[in-house]
């Protein structure tokens, strides 16, 4: 097809007040332009994209949050003569590509904005006649095999037959900043993706547990951020990697072994909070899913978050592993996450699964009174 424009549509942005809607639209346009080279026009709830490379635009638009659907289209002027000419050529190409033949049940859907000397129904009937002049295909308005859309917008008309699903959500960068605790596993990259889909700018914080984990963990973290950045054009992910092994070493020495994972996660939240305050972020995000691992029982979730004065968001909290893995495969992080990185050797054989909040508070207080712990904790706070 000789397409000359892509029509992009949004969803919940249209429910915002005119002022907020306009701001979100501008951000969406900025992110589209950062994703591929193009010119963009906004008009009455539609975004019209003119890519320099049409194939590149079609391939990459499904990575732009805020786009609910999009259609490659051919544009023409809103006159019967121009519509007849362009629609006739469009139908000929559909026939040549074996999309339309005499056995294809088809329908014309016309949408009209502006003042015209015809109704939407009249234009749809007229366009149906154009199609029938090219091929004697049956009309079926209830259950068509092919729907040709004719969108009339003032003096311009757009013709298309595909509505490609976009990622949806809100434009990246419209909902503030979050610090995501990002490991090399399957869950946390999916959590980061879902927060990006809700419009949040992401700072990815990785805790390097050396000597309890190997260099492959940090390598995989970097690869995961690179993959997530495919969806972050216009608002790229900021990375922070801190050395957490010193604190974890002292924690294992000073606290009961079975509480290692609980205290480890608690310390990570406190570090993330420190970074969030420093960078002006509004919340902490993790990949917790209730009951999936020892640190994610309800008792442990409560205990590990004690003392953190900032919201901790867990977008995967009600999903099971299969659901999370399906998303990871869809967004391209699964193949990276499943690479064997050796895991963490600090995990005890029998980890605490029902941490008592008072015991955790006491353990943290005992550790914090120790000079070595204070030194380790202060060192890992030096993030930049």
N, C-alpha and C positions, 0 to 999 in steps of 0.2 A: 504494500500500500504506500502511496505517496502522502503520508501524514505530514502535516505542517505544524501541529500544536498538540500538547498534552493537556487535557482538562483534569485538574486535581480537585478533589472534594474533601471537605473536613466534616466532622460530626459535632461533638459537643462544644466546639468553639462557637458555633452558631447560637448557642444558648446564653452566651455571655452578654453583658451590657455592651452597647455600641462602643464605648471607650476601650473596654477590655478586649472586646472582639477585634478591634482594629489593631491593638498592640500585639495580640497573639498572631494575627494574620501577618503582620510585618515580620515577626520573629520566624514564622513558618517560611516566608519567602526568603529570608536571609539564610536559613538552614538549607533550603533547596538550592540556592545559588552556591553555597559552600560545598554541596555534594557533587554537582556537575555544572559545567559551563552552560549558561542559558540566560535568556531574558524572560522576565516574569511580569504579568499584568494581573491586577486584582479587580474584580468587577462583580458586585452583587452576589457574594457568597461563593464565587468560583475563582479559581486560580488558573490562569492560562500560561502555560510554560512553552517557550520556544527554545529547545535545546540546540546547541551547536552541532552535537552528534546525537541524532535521534535514538539510536540503539543504546547509547550510554545512558541517556535519560530514562528510557523504559526500564533498563536493568537496575538502576540505582534508586529510583523513586520509592521503591518499596522498603527502603531503609530510613525514610524520613518520617519521624514521629509526628503525628498530627494529620497525616494524609490517610483518610479512610478508604478512598478508592480513587482510581484514575483511569482515564481513557485516552488512547491515541486517537486523534480525530483529524478530519479534513475540514477546513473552514471555507466559507464562501459568503457572498453578500445575500441579504434577505430579499431576494426577488424571485418570482416564480422561475424566470429564465435561468438564473444562476443556480438555483437549487436543483432544477431539472437536469442541468448540464453536469454538475458535480455528483449528484446522487446517481445519475445514469452511469458515469464512469466508475463510481464506487461499487455499484452492483456488478458491473463487468469484471472488476477485479475480484470480487467475492466469488463469482462464477469460475474465474480462471484459477483461483486457489482452492477450488472444490469445497468452499464453505456454503455455497448456495447452488441448488439445482432445482429441477421441476418437482422433486419429491420433498423439498424442504418446506416445512410449515413455517411461515414467517409472520411477523407483526411489525408495525411501525409505531413507535412511541414518540410523540411530539410534546415537547415542553416549550412554553413561550413566555418570554418576559418583555414587556414593553407594549406600545400601541401599534397594532397592525390591522389591516383590512381583512383579516381571516382569523378564525378561531384555531385552537390547537387541534380539534377534531377535524376541521376542514383541511388543515395542512397535512395531517396524518393520512387522511383519505387520498389526498392528491399524491403524496409520496408513494402510497401503496400502488397507485396506478402507474407511476414511473417504474417501480420494480416489476410489475406485471407485464409492462411493455418489453422488458428485457428477458424475462423468464416466466413461464406460466406456473409459478409455484403457488400452492394453496395458502390462503390467509387463515391464521388461527390466532385470535387475540387472547385466548385462554391459556393455551399450552404450546407456545411456538417453539420450534427448534432453534430459530434465529430471530433476535430482536434487533432491528435497526433503529437507532435513536437519532432524532432530529431535534436539536436544541437551538431554538431561535432566541437570540439575545439582541434586542433592538435591531440594529442594521446588519448584524453578523449572525450567521447560522453555522452550526457545527454538526457534522455527521460522523457517527461512530457505531460500532456494534459490540465493543468489549467494555466491561467494567472490571478492572483488575483490582483485587483487594490490596489495600495498603496496610501498614502496621497499626494505624489508628493512634489513639492516645492524644497527648497534648504536645505542642512544639517543645523540643528540648531547650531548656534554659528559661522557661516561663514560671517555674515553681520553686525557685530557690536552689540551694546547694546542700548535698548530703555527703557524709563520709561513709564509704562502704568498706567494711572489713572483708577484703577479698583474698581468699586463699587460692590454691591451685586445684581445688576440687570442683565438683559439678554444680553445687548449690549456689554459692555466693555470686558467681558470674551471672546466673539467671536472676538473682535478686537485684543485681546492679542493672541489668537490662530492663526489668519491670519498673524500676524507679525512673530510669531514663524515659521509658514509655509514658510515664506520668508527668514528664516535663522537667525532671530534676537534673541539675548539673551534678556530676559525680566526681568525687575525689576518692581514688582507690588506695586504701591503706593496707599494706601487706606486712605481716609480722614474720621476720626471718628467724626461725627457731634454731638455727645452727648453735650448738653441735647436735641437736636432736633431729634435725632434718638436713638433707643434702642440698647442693646448689641447684639441682633440677627443679626444686620447688619454686625458687625465685625465677628461674628461666620460664617455667610454665605460667607463672603470674604475669610476666612481661608479655608472653604470647597471648594470654587471655585478654589483657588490656588492649593489645593491638587489634584483636578480633572485635572487641566491643566498640572500639573507636570507629569501626566501619559504620556504626549507627550514630556516631556522635559528631558528625560533620557540623561545623559551626560552633560547637561547644565541646571541644575535645576533653577527654578524661585526664585529670591530673593524677600523677602517681606519687605515692610516698611509700618507701620501704624502710623499716626500722629494724635494728638488731634486738631481738626479743629473747635470745638464748640466755643472756646473763641473768635476767629477771627470772626466767623459768628454772634455771639451775638453782638459784637461791630458794625459790618456792618449793622445789622438790626436797631440798635439804631441811627446810624449816617447818613445813606443814605435813600433815598425814598424807601418805602416798595416794590413797584413794581419792583425795580432794584435788589432785593435780589439775585435772581438766577444768574443774569448777573455778579454781583460783586463776588458772591460765586465761580462761574466757573473761573473768571479772577484770583482770588486769588489762586485757585488750580493749574492753569497753572504756575504761578510764583513760587509756592513751588516746583512743578515738575521740573521746570528749574533749581532751586537751587540744587535739589537732582541730576539731570542729570549731572550738572557740577562737583559735588562732586564725583560721581561714574564713570565719564568718559563715559557717555552715549551720543549718537549722536542726539537723537530726543525724543520728547514726543508723546505719542499715547493716543487717547481717542476713545470712542464709538459713536461719533457724527454721526447722519444720518439726512440729510437736512430736516427740518420741522417737525421732530418727536415730539419734546417737545419745550417748550418756549425758552430755551437757545440755540436751534439749528436752529433757523431761520438764513438766510444768514446775516441779519443785526447783530444779536446777536453773531454769530460766529466771525464776523469781530471785534466787540467791545470787546469780552472776550479775544481775542488773542492779543490785542494791548499791546505793551510794552514787549512782549516775544521775545527774540532774538534767539530762537532755533526753528528748524522745528517742527511743530505740525502735526502729521499724523493721518488721520481718515479713516481707511480702509473700514469702513461701509458707507461712506458718500453717496453713490448712491443706497444703498439697502433699501428695505422697511422692515417692521416689520416681515412679513411672511418669507421673505428670511433669515433674521437674526435668527429668531426662528428655522427655519429648520436646520441651521448650529449648533445652540446651542443644539438641540436634538441629532444631529449626534455625537457631541463630548462629550456629557454627562453633560453639564453644565445647561441645561434648568431646570431639576427637582430641582436643588439647587436654581437657580435664582427665581423660581416661589414661593418659600417658603415665606410666609408673614412675613416681618420683621418690619412692622409698618411704613415704609417710612420715609420721612423727614418733620417734622412739620414746618420748616422754610419757606417752599414754600408759597408765598403770594397767596391770592385768585385770584388776577388778575395780573399775572406776565407780565413783559415787554416782548413784542415780536418783537418790532422794535426799538431796542436801538440805540440812536444817539451817534456816537463815541465821539463827543465833550462833551456831557453830562456825558458819562461814564468816560472820562478823568478827567473832573472836579470833579466828585464824588470821584474818586480814590485819587485825589490830596487833596481834603478836608479831607478825611479819614486819609490819611497819615500824615497830619499835627497834628492830634490828638494823644496825648501821649498814650492814652489807646489802640488805634489801633496799634501804633508802637510796644507797649509792646506785644500785642497779636500776631502780625505778626512775631516778633522776636522769640517768644516762639514756634510757630508752625514750625519754621525753624530748630529747634533742633530735627533732624530726628532720629539720632542714639542714 
